[in-house]
Amino acid sequence: MKKIYYTGALVCSVVYLVWRLLFTLPLNQSFFEIIYGILLWVSEVLSIATAFILIWNKKTYQATPTPVVTSADVFPDVDILIATHNETVDLLYQTINACTFLKYPNKNKIHIYLCDDQNRSEMKVLAQKFNINYIGLSHNQYAKSGNFNHALKYSHSSLVGTFDADMIPYTDFLTTVVPYFFASYGKRVHKKIGFVQTPQSFYNEDVFQHNLYANRVIPNEQDFFSKEVNVLNANHSSAIYTGSNTVFLREAIVEAGGFPTNTLTEDFQLGAQINSCGYSSISTTEPMGSGVTPTDTGSVFKQRTRWARGMIQSTKNLHLLTNKGLTWAQKLIYFNGYLYWWSFLGRMLFVFAPILFALFDFRVVNTNFWLLLIFWVPGYLLLLLVKQDISSSLTNQRWGEIQELFLHHI
């Protein structure tokens, strides 16, 4: 039965888009109506395409096997890099303290570094208090990338873990993640793993939970990507590096050219560069650390603007569509991520089209109401049914649309 409505959703969506292109564009209207109509159709194409990419990713998913470790001797030395810029001592205290309690067969193999790109005396004192390594840096021009690249010169372990200043790792972070690099998988995993990303998790309420007093009713708005989409991406060796709670193979970072300094999203770009060097990347299903997420719209807007600008920069830097080091599946996943940051334009077109028609008789779809229903409703309902089928407890179609509309218009 599922194959029928999955196939029906695809066929009806294609028929609808072809009909819209051939028979409904306002080619006899004004110049602005023609341009608006074409852009609206392109937005519909991209919206439906991204939906089917998610469906494809979900339906082709095969979970990465749980690592089987035969001996504690396979656990190598690990460098833990904690990045700080202007965070308080109290915040760093929690993160460093948690890192000192990380479980490992031989704790002498864990080397913790506080990477301070402000060269602050209070941070040096804090590092001394916990008996960890301190790496100070002055006049850093490349933000977190410059900080970590500088730290890599003074650390030497074969594995490198990265944490933001506010991310508190769970005690079993390393014992859970490190085995993925050296365990036996049989025939399931063929490429050498370049990094393992664990889902982002937050111990405070997000902007929706905080302002709607609904932390027990709705999940964190980043959960869907971090705990589901990125796990699905791992099925195609393309889990995205999200900046923290991650362990790398040092040689993968080196081969990829270090942390990139020509983008605002060095995390995404580094992960993609590692993939293009032939390494795999995976994401675990369970969070292994918890941090702080912004709760006010101003901070969220600043954060999302940086992510959007950085994603556009990184896609250009990677020469994504012509990058010979990436598989077609990896390109599709990364390009879908790129399109996400342009979807706000499509949402604005969808929102204003009926308003402009009602107020100014501005016609961007040249058809009548009943024809539109005949061609649009079957594909929409079937696609809605498919989306509900692949939805998890982390989100649902209606709430997801509300969140995206808000985030794209703040």
HUWOLIN-V836856 format. One record per residue. N is the residue number from 1. RES is the residue in three letters. PHI is phi as a letter, one per 30 degrees, with the letter a starting at -180 (none if undefined). PSI is psi in whole degrees, -180 to 180 (NA if undefined). NEAR is the number of other C-alpha atoms within 12 Angstrom. Layout:
BEGIN
N_RES_PHI_PSI_NEAR, N_RES_PHI_PSI_NEAR
END
This chain:
BEGIN
1_MET_none_-41_8, 2_LYS_d_-39_17, 3_LYS_d_-34_14, 4_ILE_d_-51_15, 5_TYR_d_-22_24, 6_TYR_d_-48_28, 7_THR_d_-42_20, 8_GLY_d_-40_24, 9_ALA_d_-42_31, 10_LEU_d_-48_30, 11_VAL_d_-48_23, 12_CYS_d_-36_26, 13_SER_d_-42_33, 14_VAL_d_-44_25, 15_VAL_e_-44_23, 16_TYR_d_-46_30, 17_LEU_d_-39_31, 18_VAL_d_-45_20, 19_TRP_e_-43_22, 20_ARG_d_-40_30, 21_LEU_d_-44_26, 22_LEU_d_-27_17, 23_PHE_b_-8_22, 24_THR_b_-6_29, 25_LEU_d_136_29, 26_PRO_d_62_27, 27_LEU_d_-17_22, 28_ASN_c_4_17, 29_GLN_c_-169_20, 30_SER_d_166_16, 31_PHE_e_-44_16, 32_PHE_d_-36_17, 33_GLU_d_-38_27, 34_ILE_d_-49_23, 35_ILE_d_-45_22, 36_TYR_d_-43_30, 37_GLY_d_-41_35, 38_ILE_d_-44_29, 39_LEU_d_-37_27, 40_LEU_d_-41_34, 41_TRP_d_-44_32, 42_VAL_e_-40_27, 43_SER_d_-39_27, 44_GLU_d_-41_29, 45_VAL_e_-48_25, 46_LEU_d_-38_29, 47_SER_d_-46_30, 48_ILE_d_-39_32, 49_ALA_d_-44_27, 50_THR_d_-34_28, 51_ALA_d_-44_31, 52_PHE_d_-27_29, 53_ILE_d_-43_30, 54_LEU_d_-42_34, 55_ILE_d_-46_30, 56_TRP_e_-44_25, 57_ASN_d_-39_30, 58_LYS_d_-44_28, 59_LYS_d_-20_22, 60_THR_c_5_17, 61_TYR_d_134_21, 62_GLN_b_123_18, 63_ALA_d_141_25, 64_THR_d_130_32, 65_PRO_d_149_21, 66_THR_d_130_23, 67_PRO_d_142_23, 68_VAL_c_113_21, 69_VAL_c_125_20, 70_THR_c_-20_13, 71_SER_a_145_14, 72_ALA_d_-15_17, 73_ASP_d_-18_15, 74_VAL_d_-10_23, 75_PHE_d_110_30, 76_PRO_d_-178_29, 77_ASP_d_145_28, 78_VAL_b_131_37, 79_ASP_c_127_39, 80_ILE_c_115_45, 81_LEU_c_120_47, 82_ILE_c_116_49, 83_ALA_d_134_42, 84_THR_b_144_40, 85_HIS_c_-66_32, 86_ASN_b_21_22, 87_GLU_d_160_24, 88_THR_d_161_19, 89_VAL_d_-41_26, 90_ASP_d_-41_16, 91_LEU_d_-47_24, 92_LEU_d_-31_35, 93_TYR_e_-45_29, 94_GLN_d_-44_28, 95_THR_d_-48_41, 96_ILE_d_-44_42, 97_ASN_e_-44_29, 98_ALA_d_-39_30, 99_CYS_d_-33_44, 100_THR_d_-15_32, 101_PHE_c_11_21, 102_LEU_d_134_31, 103_LYS_d_145_23, 104_TYR_a_146_28, 105_PRO_e_-39_22, 106_ASN_b_101_18, 107_LYS_d_-15_21, 108_ASN_d_-14_18, 109_LYS_d_-2_25, 110_ILE_c_125_33, 111_HIS_b_112_34, 112_ILE_c_132_40, 113_TYR_b_127_45, 114_LEU_c_114_50, 115_CYS_c_102_48, 116_ASP_c_110_41, 117_ASP_d_17_33, 118_GLN_c_-3_28, 119_ASN_h_49_23, 120_ARG_d_137_24, 121_SER_d_-36_17, 122_GLU_d_-29_22, 123_MET_d_-35_37, 124_LYS_d_-41_27, 125_VAL_d_-40_22, 126_LEU_d_-43_28, 127_ALA_d_-41_30, 128_GLN_d_-36_19, 129_LYS_d_-38_18, 130_PHE_c_1_25, 131_ASN_h_44_18, 132_ILE_c_172_28, 133_ASN_d_142_29, 134_TYR_c_130_36, 135_ILE_b_105_34, 136_GLY_c_152_31, 137_LEU_b_131_30, 138_SER_c_150_18, 139_HIS_h_40_15, 140_ASN_d_126_22, 141_GLN_c_-6_16, 142_TYR_b_32_23, 143_ALA_h_-139_30, 144_LYS_d_-33_38, 145_SER_d_-47_35, 146_GLY_d_-38_32, 147_ASN_d_-49_38, 148_PHE_d_-39_43, 149_ASN_d_-39_33, 150_HIS_d_-42_30, 151_ALA_d_-34_36, 152_LEU_d_-23_33, 153_LYS_d_-22_19, 154_TYR_c_4_22, 155_SER_b_155_28, 156_HIS_b_3_24, 157_SER_d_158_28, 158_SER_d_-22_30, 159_LEU_c_145_38, 160_VAL_b_120_42, 161_GLY_c_141_43, 162_THR_b_138_51, 163_PHE_b_140_44, 164_ASP_d_164_40, 165_ALA_d_-28_40, 166_ASP_c_4_39, 167_MET_c_120_41, 168_ILE_c_111_36, 169_PRO_d_148_43, 170_TYR_d_157_30, 171_THR_d_-29_23, 172_ASP_c_20_23, 173_PHE_e_-54_38, 174_LEU_d_-41_42, 175_THR_d_-20_31, 176_THR_d_-41_36, 177_VAL_d_-45_45, 178_VAL_e_-40_41, 179_PRO_e_-24_33, 180_TYR_d_-27_38, 181_PHE_d_-28_39, 182_PHE_b_1_32, 183_ALA_d_167_27, 184_SER_c_126_21, 185_TYR_c_-5_22, 186_GLY_i_-134_14, 187_LYS_c_-2_9, 188_ARG_d_-41_18, 189_VAL_c_124_27, 190_HIS_c_-37_17, 191_LYS_d_153_25, 192_LYS_d_135_27, 193_ILE_d_125_39, 194_GLY_d_-37_45, 195_PHE_a_156_51, 196_VAL_b_121_49, 197_GLN_c_134_49, 198_THR_c_151_46, 199_PRO_d_143_38, 200_GLN_d_139_41, 201_SER_b_153_34, 202_PHE_b_138_30, 203_TYR_c_-3_22, 204_ASN_c_170_21, 205_GLU_d_145_28, 206_ASP_d_-178_31, 207_VAL_d_-31_31, 208_PHE_d_-49_31, 209_GLN_d_-39_25, 210_HIS_d_-48_22, 211_ASN_d_-21_15, 212_LEU_c_2_14, 213_TYR_h_48_15, 214_ALA_b_34_16, 215_ASN_d_-22_19, 216_ARG_c_-7_14, 217_VAL_c_-41_17, 218_ILE_c_145_26, 219_PRO_d_166_32, 220_ASN_e_139_34, 221_GLU_d_-16_37, 222_GLN_c_-6_33, 223_ASP_d_-39_29, 224_PHE_d_-45_29, 225_PHE_d_-50_31, 226_SER_d_-39_36, 227_LYS_c_-9_34, 228_GLU_b_-61_35, 229_VAL_e_-45_38, 230_ASN_d_-30_39, 231_VAL_d_-40_37, 232_LEU_d_-40_37, 233_ASN_e_-34_44, 234_ALA_d_-23_42, 235_ASN_d_-23_32, 236_HIS_c_28_38, 237_SER_h_35_46, 238_SER_b_40_46, 239_ALA_d_140_46, 240_ILE_d_133_48, 241_TYR_d_123_45, 242_THR_c_16_36, 243_GLY_j_-16_38, 244_SER_a_168_41, 245_ASN_h_43_46, 246_THR_b_149_44, 247_VAL_b_132_45, 248_PHE_c_153_48, 249_LEU_d_121_38, 250_ARG_e_-41_34, 251_GLU_d_-28_24, 252_ALA_d_-41_33, 253_ILE_d_-45_36, 254_VAL_d_-46_24, 255_GLU_d_-31_21, 256_ALA_d_-5_28, 257_GLY_j_14_24, 258_GLY_i_-178_31, 259_PHE_d_123_38, 260_PRO_d_143_33, 261_THR_c_7_26, 262_ASN_c_26_28, 263_THR_a_159_29, 264_LEU_d_-16_31, 265_THR_c_70_35, 266_GLU_d_-27_42, 267_ASP_d_-55_39, 268_PHE_e_-46_38, 269_GLN_d_-41_42, 270_LEU_d_-44_43, 271_GLY_e_-44_49, 272_ALA_d_-38_48, 273_GLN_d_-37_42, 274_ILE_d_-43_44, 275_ASN_d_-40_41, 276_SER_d_-15_35, 277_CYS_d_3_30, 278_GLY_j_4_28, 279_TYR_c_152_38, 280_SER_c_159_40, 281_SER_b_139_47, 282_ILE_b_163_46, 283_SER_b_134_45, 284_THR_d_165_41, 285_THR_d_-23_31, 286_GLU_c_138_24, 287_PRO_d_145_33, 288_MET_b_17_36, 289_GLY_a_164_37, 290_SER_b_143_30, 291_GLY_b_-156_30, 292_VAL_c_134_24, 293_THR_c_147_28, 294_PRO_d_146_27, 295_THR_c_-3_25, 296_ASP_c_151_19, 297_THR_d_-33_22, 298_GLY_d_-45_14, 299_SER_d_-39_17, 300_VAL_d_-43_24, 301_PHE_d_-44_20, 302_LYS_d_-43_17, 303_GLN_d_-49_21, 304_ARG_d_-33_27, 305_THR_d_-42_24, 306_ARG_d_-43_20, 307_TRP_d_-43_28, 308_ALA_d_-48_28, 309_ARG_d_-42_22, 310_GLY_d_-39_28, 311_MET_d_-40_36, 312_ILE_d_-43_31, 313_GLN_d_-47_25, 314_SER_d_-41_32, 315_THR_d_-40_34, 316_LYS_d_-45_20, 317_ASN_d_-35_25, 318_LEU_d_-12_35, 319_HIS_h_54_21, 320_LEU_e_-52_32, 321_LEU_d_-22_23, 322_THR_c_7_18, 323_ASN_d_112_24, 324_LYS_d_-14_17, 325_GLY_d_-12_23, 326_LEU_c_143_30, 327_THR_d_165_24, 328_TRP_d_-33_19, 329_ALA_d_-42_27, 330_GLN_d_-42_38, 331_LYS_d_-42_31, 332_LEU_d_-44_27, 333_ILE_d_-46_39, 334_TYR_d_-37_44, 335_PHE_d_-34_32, 336_ASN_d_-39_31, 337_GLY_d_-38_35, 338_TYR_d_-45_30, 339_LEU_d_-31_29, 340_TYR_e_-40_31, 341_TRP_d_-8_30, 342_TRP_c_-5_27, 343_SER_d_-18_32, 344_PHE_d_-32_28, 345_LEU_d_-42_25, 346_GLY_d_-41_31, 347_ARG_d_-38_28, 348_MET_d_-40_23, 349_LEU_d_-43_26, 350_PHE_d_-41_26, 351_VAL_d_-43_16, 352_PHE_d_-18_21, 353_ALA_e_-53_25, 354_PRO_d_-30_18, 355_ILE_d_-46_16, 356_LEU_d_-35_20, 357_PHE_d_-44_19, 358_ALA_d_-37_12, 359_LEU_d_-35_11, 360_PHE_b_10_13, 361_ASP_h_39_16, 362_PHE_d_104_24, 363_ARG_c_119_32, 364_VAL_c_-6_37, 365_VAL_b_116_35, 366_ASN_c_81_27, 367_THR_a_178_23, 368_ASN_c_167_14, 369_PHE_e_-44_13, 370_TRP_d_-39_10, 371_LEU_d_-40_18, 372_LEU_d_-43_21, 373_LEU_d_-43_15, 374_ILE_d_-43_19, 375_PHE_d_-29_26, 376_TRP_c_-44_27, 377_VAL_e_-46_20, 378_PRO_e_-48_24, 379_GLY_d_-40_28, 380_TYR_d_-47_31, 381_LEU_d_-41_22, 382_LEU_d_-40_26, 383_LEU_d_-37_35, 384_LEU_d_-41_27, 385_LEU_d_-42_25, 386_VAL_d_-44_31, 387_LYS_d_-39_31, 388_GLN_d_-35_23, 389_ASP_d_-35_21, 390_ILE_c_-4_29, 391_SER_d_151_24, 392_SER_c_-174_19, 393_SER_d_-10_19, 394_LEU_d_-23_22, 395_THR_a_174_29, 396_ASN_b_168_25, 397_GLN_e_-47_23, 398_ARG_d_-48_14, 399_TRP_d_-36_22, 400_GLY_d_-41_27, 401_GLU_d_-40_18, 402_ILE_d_-45_17, 403_GLN_d_-47_26, 404_GLU_d_-38_28, 405_LEU_d_-41_20, 406_PHE_d_-49_21, 407_LEU_d_-28_30, 408_HIS_d_-2_24, 409_HIS_b_5_20, 410_ILE_d_NA_19
END
